[in-house]
């Protein structure tokens, strides 16, 4: 039976929607619907071979298991987040997720060649297929600058890395066996080769894991920018100083950024060769090789002791930079007539380099710590060290400036590396470059006036993309404005929802008057509630009062949660002008928050128009020019017929008022005949009541009439003109008691206030008082006329003392709980407080049981619980106010979130 019914219903959908049906639109017609046998039945397993044949015949959508797994996880996450409106493109979400995953592994991959090193090494691999990246690499560990560390810490880490890499150089034993320039050149080539091999492998790993995603995605572009900057940093960190060692003639093989004024060749600074003179001593029969006593990398012949074989007298230029101290000319015994000179090729000036106190692009001051390399005898006005290039970093990247060493001394100088650069500025076009459609959720804690609870807070992130234009060599900026796309620079509208902060998803400058967005948590709003400051409204099982934060509510769901409702806004009228119209009702009452600032009640449609958003209105579902429909008839399906004959598919706003069965239990014992308190004067019913009961009981009748009139106005929209209320949802029962029980009214929900008054006026005070009999009768009425649509409320009034059994009131309250709703019990004393201990006791017992009741799961409209209470009324006015206050407490308070 199920298959034909499903086929019929499905066929009807396709027939009605034609080509616009969701199957064609969503799945391009490629959908198979298979009625499956009940799980656990023998037939359940018979269709699996057929499913396998179907799947085998389909084109493979996901080439690898990893790709399929990521797609499924993302899809499930997006479905879970639909309450926060994540309807963004799957491909965009997958690309952003992959870019984030690879980005977190990138630094480790460049440094070590692995994605993880602890607890064990994880090689680079294709995240979709799990295949390893098969490209050459080494075990070298590189250093990448860490902005979280100090300059000193970065320097220590960098030098440690360079020293470790040099130990991996297989020709390091050739030091001093070949010219040091040649040795250091080979070492530089080796280090650059290691770096380039690692970079190429990591770049291939990146390409492999991003190749299936559409080019141009912002997250992927940003990842490649990060890679480019990291590779520059890696290359720079393996560059060597190559300035002459402070202690010998070899070249410094510390990092170019070692920062210390002393240069170090990383040897013991001693020459490794033997003395040439000892080896070539023709006069000695026994040749003894002695080690050279000169510093490593010295000029001239190797010699063990200068004064043994040569002159040895102090050099005439002793003290000059580069001087080797002893004269190496012919022996003093032979004598030489010219000045004493050491073998140093150049005696340098030795004054501090003039590149001092220059301002770098970062704003810091730099001074070169090297000494002048110009020969001391050459006339010069500028002192220059042997460093060839400018030591300041490029203004646009981390490379070093390509200009000569001293160019930083010129005014207004620009430091550039001589390469092209990607612009690092943000797009300057109007609008928003990218809106992250995936909601940013965080578990937050709400603390209000009524309760504290945890909720999921949804926010939305926007992003202004980087400019994609290229800065040409020798320039510091490109032509034209910054733009994230030079071909199709799309930008979203920059207007946000005033309540939740979500951005409009339409193009910037769109012609549509309304804005569109998906909406999130209403962090920019505050609850305003009509009534005293302590008044609360219950929405989705949570209580809120005026001034509470609106963040726990979803912007697009609050209206659905509130049912038919109005919104509050600050009055926009100026100079005392009338602000009211069909969509606005000015509120004359003070309302929190900001009670001194005038407010308006505005319609649902005007609220959304003011926000700039679009929301589907509720229209009559009948033809445009239909005749009025009978308001008493029932529409087909859900909805209601309005008083003016229109059919609506939403709930009747009158039906959204809370409904109650209010049972009035009124003492009519002889004491109620006292005339110390009489009915209110100057009321529509005063004469009628005084004629029948000009006493305490008449004062009660007057208060009852005020209660009924107030509830009548709540259901008739404020009008008291009509005699009856069509569809009044409150039911009233009146029990008059003394030592006997009189049922004046039972479960009445059609009579007008005047008709209700006529039903109670014939009863007069007489006899004694019996609370237990009255409570037992009330319990029977409550149970006998129980309705799941109405909450039970008992108003118990007496002017005197009478003992009441605790068990009777407990039984009545527990019976209400068992039947599905907690009882709201209100005891009112119309006599002395000293004679009302039983009334107070009954109210306390009722409140205790009411507070212990579980949450009312049938409360789908957010109706608040009316707590049981005890009141004392000392006069007629106080009694009337007590009944009116009770009537007001039964009214669902108007509440709204206010920006």
LINZI-V188599 format. One record per run of one state. SS is the DSSP state (2 for helix, 1 for strand, 0 for the rest). FROM is the first residue (numbers start at 1). LEN is the number of residues. If there is no record, write none. Layout:
((SS:FROM:LEN) (SS:FROM:LEN))
This chain:
((0:1:1) (2:2:19) (0:21:1) (2:22:6) (0:28:14) (2:42:4) (0:46:2) (2:48:9) (0:57:8) (2:65:20) (0:85:5) (2:90:23) (0:113:1) (1:114:3) (0:117:5) (1:122:2) (0:124:1) (1:125:1) (0:126:6) (1:132:1) (0:133:18) (2:151:16) (0:167:5) (2:172:3) (1:175:1) (0:176:2) (1:178:1) (0:179:1) (2:180:31) (0:211:7) (2:218:20) (0:238:2) (1:240:1) (0:241:3) (1:244:1) (0:245:6) (1:251:1) (0:252:3) (1:255:1) (0:256:14) (1:270:1) (0:271:3) (1:274:1) (0:275:1) (2:276:4) (0:280:11) (1:291:1) (0:292:3) (1:295:1) (0:296:10) (2:306:4) (0:310:4) (1:314:1) (0:315:6) (1:321:1) (0:322:4) (1:326:1) (0:327:21) (1:348:1) (0:349:3) (1:352:1) (0:353:5) (1:358:2) (0:360:5) (1:365:2) (0:367:4) (1:371:1) (0:372:3) (1:375:1) (0:376:13) (1:389:1) (0:390:3) (1:393:1) (0:394:6) (1:400:1) (0:401:3) (1:404:1) (2:405:5) (0:410:11) (1:421:2) (0:423:3) (1:426:1) (0:427:5) (1:432:1) (0:433:1) (1:434:2) (0:436:4) (1:440:8) (0:448:4) (1:452:8) (0:460:2) (1:462:2) (0:464:2) (1:466:1) (0:467:3) (1:470:2) (0:472:20) (1:492:1) (0:493:3) (1:496:1) (0:497:6) (1:503:1) (0:504:3) (1:507:1) (0:508:7) (1:515:1) (0:516:5) (1:521:1) (0:522:4) (1:526:4) (0:530:6) (1:536:4) (0:540:2) (1:542:4) (0:546:3) (1:549:1) (0:550:4) (1:554:1) (0:555:3) (2:558:5) (0:563:4) (1:567:4) (0:571:10) (1:581:1) (0:582:2) (1:584:4) (0:588:11) (1:599:4) (0:603:1) (2:604:8) (0:612:1) (1:613:1) (0:614:26) (1:640:2) (0:642:5) (1:647:2) (0:649:5) (2:654:3) (0:657:3) (1:660:8) (0:668:2) (2:670:4) (0:674:12) (2:686:7) (0:693:3) (2:696:20) (0:716:15) (1:731:7) (0:738:3) (1:741:8) (0:749:4) (2:753:8) (0:761:10) (2:771:14) (0:785:6) (1:791:8) (0:799:7) (2:806:14) (0:820:4) (1:824:6) (0:830:3) (2:833:3) (0:836:1) (2:837:15) (0:852:17) (1:869:4) (0:873:3) (2:876:15) (0:891:4) (1:895:4) (0:899:1))
